[in-house]
Every structure is written in C-alpha cells, then in structure tokens.
Amino acid sequence: GAVVSQHPSRVICKSGTSVKIECRSLDFQATTMFWYRQFPKQSLMLMATSNEGSKATYEQGVEKDKFLINHASLTLSTLTVTSAHPEDSSFYICSARPTGNQPQHFGDGTRLSIL
Amino acid sequence: DQQVKQNSPSLSVQEGRISILNCDYTNSMFDYFLWYKKYPAEGPTFLISISSIKDKNEDGRFTVFLNKSAKHLSLHIVPSQPGDSAVYFCAYVQGGSEKLVFGKGTKLTVNP
C-alpha cells in the first residue's frame, strides 16, 4: 500500500532554533501534500496544502513566514518551523493522497518540543 | 466552532462485544467521511469510508453508518479485539477539495 515517510520523529531544541521536517511519499508521486498540527486533546488541524512546483496554500491563522513549506519534487515536501518558540511545541504530521480513488495516507508524525 | 464532534473522549468494551464510536457534524457540504485509527507514536491509518450518497458501508468487522438527517455518523466494530485498542478519528472531505476536517478522536480500549 501507499507509504508516507516523515522524518524526524522527534525533535527537542532550544527556543529560536529553526527546525525542518521532511515528508516523503515512498511508492507514489504526490503533487499535493498536506501538513497538520495536533495539540494535546485536540483535533488534527490542517495548517497548509503543499503544492509541487508552486506556493503552498495556508489555512486561516497560520503564519506563512513562520511555517515555510517547500515542495520541490513529486515525492518530497518539507516544513520548516522558523525561529521556533515553546508555543510551537506540537505534533506535526503530513499526508499525501495517491492518485485514483484513495484516501489520504499519513506519515508517523514529528513530535516537536521547544525548550 | 467544531465542525466534527466526537463527544466521547474514551470508550471501554469487552473483547468479543460490539464497539460503537460516534461522530456528529455540522457542515452538510462534504463528499465523504472517513474513519482513521491511530496507535501511539504512529500516524493515523485509514480504516473505512462512506460517501455522502450512501447510508452504510461494511468492510469485515467494521461497519460505518451515516444518518444525514441527524448529521450523525457511527462506526461499529464487531467483534471487538484487543488489537483494536487505539484512538479513532472521524473526518470528512470538504466538498470540492481534498481537505480533511477531523474530530478530536475517541480512545477505544478493548479489554481481554
């Protein structure tokens, strides 16, 4: 089945650090990938839609200068949390949808902890 | 305002019995609903879906029911197994887009 790989699985770093998270579709090409964030006891909330070869589409309230998205190839999207602060600590997860009538497949997520 | 509500944060059932997970929604503009299952430290995995034109979809032990007049969705697992213990999310795909809107999830525990 379709596999989405996300790396790293966990990051702990100091406030002010920029953190890059990678999302790869391993056995299919994805022109569109999605980035979600989940705070404790909350829903997975869509942050942005990553579009291969063009700018990402951000959801309302998500700072595009804070969360930089690059989708340079059909199998890789990256999310960079710039100058991360403790309030950015969360679970970040990406997804991609293979072509055809298939649902979105998710990576295993990245637990980001900013000290 | 939450568009997808899973009002039970947790559910505990005995092995072999039926598990019923519920989901209510407010927005009628959807193409289909999906249920995802999530184990700790892993991403959600797709379980079963139902399109807006159906009222039931069955796949093995899993059956999803859609009541559009009540804006209510339920997932039935029968018989429940200990390996079914996980957090279950319902989500819908917004009409005309690929965006998923998730509920908060229900943690299911199936006791041996």
Interface residues (C-beta under 8 A of the other chain):
Chain A: V4 Q6 S9 T32 F34 Y36 K41 Q42 S43 L44 M45 L46 T49 I93 S95 R97 P103 Q104 H105 F106 G107 D108 G109
Chain B: Q2 V4 P9 L34 Y36 A41 E42 G43 P44 T45 F46 S49 F89 A91 E98 K99 L100 V101 F102 G103 K104 G105
